[in-house]
Each structure stands twice: as C-alpha cells, then as structure tokens.
Amino acid sequence: MAELSLPVIDLAPLSNPHEDHASIEQLATQLGRAFEGEGFAYLINALLSLTYEQLPEAEKVRLAKKTFRKENNNTYRGFFPARVGSDNLKEGFEIGPHEPSTIPKSREVRIDLTEANVWPSESIASGFQRASEKLYDELQHLSSRLLSLLAVALGKDQSFFHHYLSGSISTLRFLHYPAICPPAPQQDPCCTPHTDSGILTLLHQDATGGLEVLSPDGRWVAAPYVPGSLVVNIGDLMAKVSGGRFNATYHRVRSSPGVERYSVPFFFEPGVDCMVRSVDGDGEVAVYGEHVLTKMKGWVEFQDTEKIPSIVIDVEAINPEKA
C-alpha cells in the first residue's frame, strides 16, 4: 500500500497576535489548493488539548442513544455501540454544543439535532466533561478560522461564512474501533468508503493509522498518522458551496488484525436553520438541518431499532446487577 503525500499546512501564523494579511493569504492559498487537489491535508501547530478516555460498559449503556436503548431519551448525542458484521465496526461517544438550543420546535422529530449533551458520572469519569468541552471549544474556534481561510481562497471576505457559526451544532466524536482477533472473521475495511456529508472535518487519529484516501487517479493510498497533526477534509455540502472548486474525497478505514484503533473526529456543522448556498449564488439552497437529517437515514447509528435488532444493547448481558 502506497502512502499519499498529503500537503502539510503549518497553522502557526494563526497563533501570532500580530498576524498579517500576507500570512492569511498564504494559508488560504495552501488550504484552497489542498481541497482543489487531494481534498485532504495535514494541519500542524493547531495547539489542541486532545484527550480520550474509555468509559465503563455500564456507563456506555446508561448514555446510549434511544436507537439502542429505547428507555433513553437522547436521540442524537451520547453513546452508540459497534455492530459486528456491519460496514462500520466502531463504537463512539459524541457531544454537541454546551447549551442546547432554546429555539421552540415547530413539530416533533425523531432525531433532535439540538438536544442537550449527556455525560458520564463525574465519580466514574472525573474531568471527562470538562476536558471534552474544552476540546470542543478549541476545535470549534479552529473551524471558524479555517472557514475564514476558505472564504479568502474562494475570493470572498474573511467574514463570508460567519453566519455558519450562529446556532452551530458541530459534533465531536470519540471513536473506538475494537480489535478483531482470530478466529473471529476479520472485517476489512472497518469503515467503508464514503465522503463526509457536511462542511468541514478535523480528525485526530492514533498511531495505529488505518485511514486511506482515494487518490485522483483512483488508487487507495494510506494517509498515515503524523505526530502532532490533525487531518482536515471537506464534506459534500462544502464542495457544493465552493461551486465545485473543492473536492469531497472518498476515504475509508482499514483494520489491522488484533489491533484496536482510536480516533477523534470533529464535524463542523452550521445551525439547523442555516441557509447554505454556493459562493457563486447559483444552484439549490440547502437548509442545513434538513440536509443532515436526510443524510443520516443511511447511517447505522441512527436507523430504527426494528431494522437493526442485532445491535440493540442488552443491558442485562453487560451488567445484570444494574439492569
């Protein structure tokens, strides 16, 4: 397997209190070229406080989405289990903004995109909420800076995408790909080829690697772990926003037999009512909330439990004393 030579973009100028116009223009050009070509890049000197903590099984059950534990009320935030035999063998815990939306809902919805976060008990995971919220804020701020650079790359003012930040419902995920050891059948890939659906994705992957990107000439090539870096790519919606200048690139994750993998992706998302349109002013206008609800119909962690009974959590099997 060949390794893809992704562009490496140094974000150090963004931390300079006296950043100059030339530095912004240079970063915007580098980022724009990356998305016009490979669609992926490494970011260094992002200055983040990354953390990851595995939660006890019983706590995962308590925080599971309603899809997997019907007595729970959380539908969008919380824990989802790995599904052996599916095309996405990973479990994860995800959070959104600190404060849920106060905008009244006009109708009942099965998936509440603006619901409050759910958290593990402080006595079980001390400091987890505080550390997660700090990382969320850092990644949200970084996303806002990157959006400003993308606006410049597309010939617009730095503030062009600022309305995306109003009511933003960005998602931070802590993912775990369990190790599969013989004689269990190997699942490869453990996350099938896909493009991201939204605006902007920032990813921290561990030293296990496994990320592969579809090159412009149609080859799957490795995008290995680079210490101290984040991987950045755009989603389908941002490709449309760019008027087709930027590429939402197919990617996948391949497993290594007997090795578990951890990654922390952050998906920048506008507000549910945000009107997303091309920088050229043409084409269809997408309401972000409607866009993501349509997309998630194909995501296993949001499908009805009646369609996927094999992955509904059996709380008694995990912890009979607390069932």
Salt bridges, closest charged atoms under 4 A:
GLU19 OE1 - ARG145 NH2 2.78
GLU25 OE2 - HIS21 NE2 3.16
GLU57 OE2 - LYS60 NZ 3.00
GLU59 OE2 - ARG62 NH2 2.72
GLU71 OE2 - ARG69 NE 2.95
GLU91 OE2 - LYS60 NZ 2.97
GLU91 OE2 - HIS176 ND1 2.69
GLU94 OE2 - LYS65 NZ 2.01
GLU94 OE1 - ARG173 NE 2.78
ASP112 OD2 - LYS105 NZ 3.52
GLU133 OE2 - HIS98 ND1 3.92
ASP137 OD1 - HIS98 NE2 2.94
ASP188 OD2 - ARG254 NH2 2.90
ASP196 OD1 - HIS194 NE2 3.55
ASP196 OD1 - HIS251 NE2 3.32
GLU212 OE1 - ARG252 NE 2.74
GLU212 OE2 - ARG254 NH1 3.77
ASP217 OD2 - ARG219 NE 2.99
ASP236 OD2 - LYS295 NZ 3.74
GLU260 OE1 - HIS176 NE2 2.80
ASP280 OD1 - ARG245 NH2 3.17
GLU301 OE2 - ARG173 NH2 2.42
ASP304 OD1 - ARG110 NH1 3.04
GLU306 OE2 - LYS70 NZ 3.50
